[in-house]
């Protein structure tokens, strides 16, 4: 079966599943989170280790409660996203996006014609943010393609739209993004994933050195584009979110990659600290360690002490 055909079947299955009332889907997500914790699944182990690294001063009992909250939020976000992907974006925005802080700022930056770089951390629901960005005009979104051809076809199906251009984070990506920005367009970047060795620098993230991309400052430095942070923050137990768009500090575009990357991470950390349970702690952010540090992969022994 062709990848596009299989992806369409997955899409229809997701659409059928998410026709269930949100209260039912939320209960399913909470059951999945409980199972992750009970079985000490990968999601649970990685979250626990990340929280140990990021919040070493936190009381262990409080950290365990935060871990459980993160797992609930992660599971709910997965089903939220399927629901958002299988419904018209305009309906999603009308129904689920409440206060829109900074919408005028984004519109003004786009209208200025100098290009806009949207820095969108893995916080809240970034897929709803993508739909909002596309509602304001064309945007090129950088993404890491899945290993599976079916998975890639599925992403093209659910994220596609008249105003969305998905740019694979490989090869000619930088050249494509530069072209978009020089033409006054918008680019969306998820900035808090670990780049390949050689494509970033080690700077602190929650006090721990993390290999961090230099793509944002390189694009901004070569185009003069405006850099903005943006996120959709969950505001309740239902499917209710608020939009936030804020200007990034000028140092995020500094030619010094260490200063620029440190500024980038400081902004992501500030957003994540608004409500740590809404941040993507299930991602292995710190696997690569600084050369010569002698540090081991911190996730290699992240097993639950029974």
C-alpha positions as CSV (number, residue, x, y, z in Angstrom):
1,X,0.0,0.0,0.0
2,X,1.3,3.4,-0.9
3,X,2.4,5.8,2.0
4,X,-0.3,8.3,1.0
5,X,-3.0,5.7,1.1
6,X,-1.9,4.4,4.5
7,X,-1.6,7.9,5.8
8,X,-5.2,8.6,4.7
9,X,-6.4,5.5,6.6
10,X,-4.7,6.7,9.7
11,X,-6.2,10.1,9.3
12,X,-9.7,8.7,9.1
13,X,-9.1,6.5,12.1
14,X,-7.9,9.6,14.1
15,X,-10.9,11.6,12.9
16,X,-13.2,8.8,14.1
17,X,-11.5,8.5,17.5
18,X,-11.6,12.3,18.1
19,X,-15.3,12.5,17.5
20,X,-15.7,11.2,21.1
21,X,-16.5,13.9,23.6
22,X,-13.4,15.6,25.0
23,X,-14.3,14.4,28.5
24,X,-14.0,10.8,27.3
25,X,-10.8,11.5,25.4
26,X,-9.3,13.3,28.4
27,X,-10.1,10.2,30.6
28,X,-8.4,8.0,28.0
29,X,-5.3,10.3,28.0
30,X,-5.2,10.2,31.8
31,X,-5.4,6.4,31.8
32,X,-2.5,6.3,29.3
33,X,-0.5,8.7,31.6
34,X,-1.2,6.5,34.6
35,X,0.0,3.4,32.6
36,X,3.2,5.2,31.6
37,X,3.9,5.9,35.2
38,X,2.9,2.5,36.5
39,X,5.1,0.6,33.9
40,X,7.9,3.2,34.2
41,X,7.7,3.6,30.4
42,X,10.1,5.6,28.3
43,X,7.9,8.7,28.7
44,X,8.0,8.4,32.5
45,X,11.7,7.7,32.7
46,X,12.8,10.6,30.4
47,X,10.5,13.0,32.2
48,X,11.8,12.1,35.6
49,X,15.4,12.4,34.5
50,X,14.8,15.8,32.8
51,X,13.1,17.1,35.9
52,X,15.9,15.9,38.1
53,X,18.4,17.8,35.8
54,X,16.3,21.0,35.5
55,X,14.9,21.3,39.0
56,X,17.6,19.8,41.3
57,X,16.5,22.0,44.2
58,X,12.9,20.8,44.1
59,X,11.6,18.6,46.9
60,X,11.5,15.0,45.5
61,X,7.8,14.6,46.4
62,X,7.0,17.9,44.5
63,X,9.1,16.7,41.6
64,X,7.2,13.4,41.5
65,X,3.9,15.3,41.4
66,X,5.2,17.5,38.6
67,X,6.3,14.3,36.7
68,X,2.7,13.0,36.9
69,X,1.3,16.3,35.8
70,X,3.7,16.3,32.8
71,X,2.6,12.8,31.7
72,X,-1.1,13.8,32.0
73,X,-0.5,16.9,29.9
74,X,1.6,15.0,27.3
75,X,-1.1,12.4,26.8
76,X,-3.8,15.0,26.6
77,X,-1.8,17.0,24.2
78,X,-1.4,14.0,21.9
79,X,-5.2,13.6,21.7
80,X,-5.8,17.3,21.5
81,X,-3.5,17.4,18.5
82,X,-5.3,14.6,16.7
83,X,-8.5,16.5,17.3
84,X,-7.1,19.7,16.0
85,X,-5.6,18.0,12.9
86,X,-8.9,16.4,11.9
87,X,-11.0,19.5,12.1
88,X,-11.0,22.7,10.1
89,X,-8.4,25.2,11.4
90,X,-10.8,28.1,11.3
91,X,-13.3,26.2,13.5
92,X,-10.5,25.2,15.9
93,X,-9.4,28.8,16.3
94,X,-12.9,30.1,16.8
95,X,-13.7,27.4,19.4
96,X,-10.5,26.8,21.3
97,X,-8.3,30.0,21.0
98,X,-9.4,32.6,23.5
99,X,-7.3,35.7,24.4
100,X,-4.8,36.6,21.7
101,X,-2.0,38.5,23.3
102,X,0.4,40.0,20.7
103,X,-1.6,39.3,17.6
104,X,-1.2,42.9,16.5
105,X,2.5,42.6,17.0
106,X,2.8,39.7,14.7
107,X,0.6,41.3,12.1
108,X,2.7,44.5,12.2
109,X,5.9,42.5,11.9
110,X,4.6,40.6,8.9
111,X,3.3,43.8,7.2
112,X,6.7,45.5,7.6
113,X,8.0,43.2,4.9
114,X,11.4,42.4,6.4
115,X,10.6,38.8,7.2
116,X,9.5,37.2,10.5
117,X,11.1,34.3,12.4
118,X,8.6,32.7,14.8
119,X,10.4,30.9,17.7
120,X,7.8,28.4,19.0
121,X,9.0,26.2,21.9
122,X,7.4,22.8,22.6
123,X,5.0,24.3,25.1
124,X,1.2,24.2,25.3
125,X,-0.1,23.2,22.0
126,X,2.2,24.2,19.1
127,X,-0.1,22.6,16.5
128,X,-2.8,25.1,17.3
129,X,-0.2,27.8,17.1
130,X,0.7,26.6,13.6
131,X,-3.0,26.9,12.6
132,X,-3.1,30.4,14.0
133,X,0.0,31.4,12.1
134,X,-1.4,30.1,8.9
135,X,-4.5,32.1,9.4
136,X,-2.5,35.3,9.3
137,X,-0.7,34.5,6.0
138,X,1.7,32.1,4.4
139,X,4.3,30.5,6.6
140,X,7.1,28.0,6.1
141,X,7.4,25.6,9.0
142,X,10.7,23.7,9.7
143,X,10.2,20.1,10.7
144,X,12.2,17.0,11.3
145,X,10.8,14.3,8.9
146,X,9.9,11.0,10.5
147,X,11.9,7.9,9.6
148,X,8.7,6.4,8.2
149,X,7.4,7.4,4.8
150,X,3.9,6.9,6.1
151,X,4.5,9.2,9.1
152,X,5.8,11.9,6.7
153,X,2.8,11.5,4.4
154,X,0.5,11.8,7.5
155,X,2.2,15.0,8.6
156,X,1.8,16.4,5.1
157,X,-1.9,15.5,5.3
158,X,-2.7,17.0,8.7
159,X,-0.4,20.1,8.6
160,X,-0.9,20.9,5.0
161,X,-3.0,23.9,3.8
162,X,-3.0,26.8,1.4
163,X,-0.8,28.9,3.7
164,X,1.5,26.2,5.1
165,X,4.8,25.1,3.5
166,X,6.6,22.4,5.4
167,X,10.4,22.5,5.1
168,X,12.4,19.4,5.9
169,X,15.2,20.2,8.4
170,X,18.0,18.9,6.1
171,X,20.1,19.7,3.1
172,X,18.7,22.8,1.4
173,X,16.5,24.0,4.3
174,X,18.6,27.1,5.1
175,X,18.6,28.2,1.5
176,X,14.8,27.8,1.3
177,X,14.3,29.7,4.6
178,X,16.5,32.5,3.6
179,X,14.5,32.9,0.4
180,X,11.3,33.1,2.3
181,X,12.6,35.7,4.7
182,X,14.2,37.8,2.1
183,X,10.9,38.0,0.3
184,X,9.3,39.3,3.5
185,X,7.6,36.0,4.5
186,X,7.3,34.1,7.8
187,X,9.3,31.1,9.1
188,X,8.3,29.0,12.1
189,X,11.0,27.2,14.0
190,X,10.7,24.8,17.0
191,X,14.0,25.8,18.7
192,X,14.4,23.3,21.5
193,X,15.3,20.1,19.8
194,X,18.9,18.9,19.8
195,X,20.6,19.6,16.5
196,X,23.3,17.3,15.0
197,X,26.8,17.6,16.3
198,X,28.4,20.5,14.4
199,X,25.1,22.3,13.9
200,X,25.0,24.0,17.3
201,X,26.8,25.1,20.4
202,X,26.6,24.0,24.0
203,X,25.0,26.6,26.3
204,X,22.9,26.3,29.5
205,X,19.3,25.2,29.4
206,X,17.8,25.0,32.9
207,X,21.4,25.2,34.2
208,X,22.6,22.2,32.2
209,X,24.8,22.5,29.0
210,X,22.6,21.6,26.0
211,X,23.5,21.4,22.4
212,X,21.5,24.3,20.9
213,X,20.8,25.4,17.4
214,X,22.4,28.4,15.8
215,X,19.8,28.5,13.0
216,X,17.8,31.4,14.4
217,X,20.7,33.9,14.8
218,X,22.1,32.9,11.4
219,X,18.8,33.5,9.6
220,X,18.2,36.7,11.5
221,X,21.7,38.0,10.9
222,X,21.6,37.4,7.2
223,X,18.1,38.8,6.6
224,X,17.4,41.4,9.3
225,X,14.1,39.6,10.0
226,X,12.1,40.2,13.1
227,X,12.3,37.4,15.7
228,X,9.3,36.7,17.9
229,X,8.5,34.1,20.5
230,X,5.0,32.6,20.2
231,X,3.1,29.9,22.0
232,X,-0.5,28.7,22.7
233,X,-0.9,28.1,26.4
234,X,-3.5,25.8,27.9
235,X,-5.8,27.7,30.2
236,X,-8.0,25.0,31.7
237,X,-8.9,21.3,31.7
238,X,-10.8,21.7,28.5
239,X,-9.6,22.6,25.0
240,X,-9.1,26.2,25.9
241,X,-5.9,28.1,25.0
242,X,-4.5,31.7,24.9
243,X,-2.1,33.0,22.3
244,X,1.1,34.8,23.3
245,X,3.4,36.6,20.9
246,X,6.4,38.5,22.3
247,X,9.4,40.2,20.8
248,X,12.7,38.4,21.3
249,X,15.7,40.2,22.7
250,X,18.1,41.7,20.1
251,X,20.9,39.4,21.3
252,X,19.0,36.4,19.9
253,X,20.4,37.6,16.5
254,X,23.9,38.4,17.7
255,X,26.7,37.1,15.4
256,X,28.3,35.5,18.5
257,X,26.7,32.0,18.4
258,X,27.2,31.5,22.2
259,X,25.5,34.7,23.1
260,X,22.7,34.2,20.6
261,X,22.0,30.6,21.7
262,X,22.2,31.5,25.3
263,X,19.6,34.2,24.7
264,X,17.4,31.7,22.7
265,X,17.5,29.2,25.6
266,X,16.8,31.8,28.2
267,X,13.6,32.8,26.4
268,X,12.5,29.1,26.1
269,X,13.2,28.5,29.7
270,X,11.2,31.6,30.8
271,X,8.2,30.3,28.8
272,X,8.5,26.8,30.2
273,X,8.7,28.1,33.7
274,X,5.2,29.7,33.3
275,X,3.8,26.3,33.8
276,X,6.4,23.5,33.7
277,X,3.7,20.8,33.3
278,X,3.0,22.2,29.8
279,X,6.5,21.8,28.5
280,X,7.7,18.8,26.5
281,X,9.8,17.0,29.2
282,X,9.5,13.6,27.4
283,X,12.2,14.7,24.9
284,X,15.8,13.7,25.5
285,X,17.3,17.1,25.4
286,X,20.7,16.4,26.9
287,X,21.9,13.1,25.2
288,X,24.9,14.8,23.6
289,X,27.5,16.2,26.1
290,X,30.2,18.8,25.6
291,X,33.3,17.4,24.0
292,X,36.0,16.6,26.5
293,X,33.6,16.9,29.5
294,X,33.7,13.2,30.3
295,X,30.0,13.4,30.9
296,X,27.9,10.3,30.1
297,X,24.4,10.3,28.5
298,X,22.2,11.2,31.5
299,X,19.4,9.0,30.2
300,X,21.5,5.8,30.0
301,X,20.7,4.8,33.6
302,X,17.4,6.6,34.1
303,X,15.5,3.7,35.5
304,X,13.0,3.9,38.3
305,X,14.5,2.8,41.7
306,X,12.3,-0.1,42.7
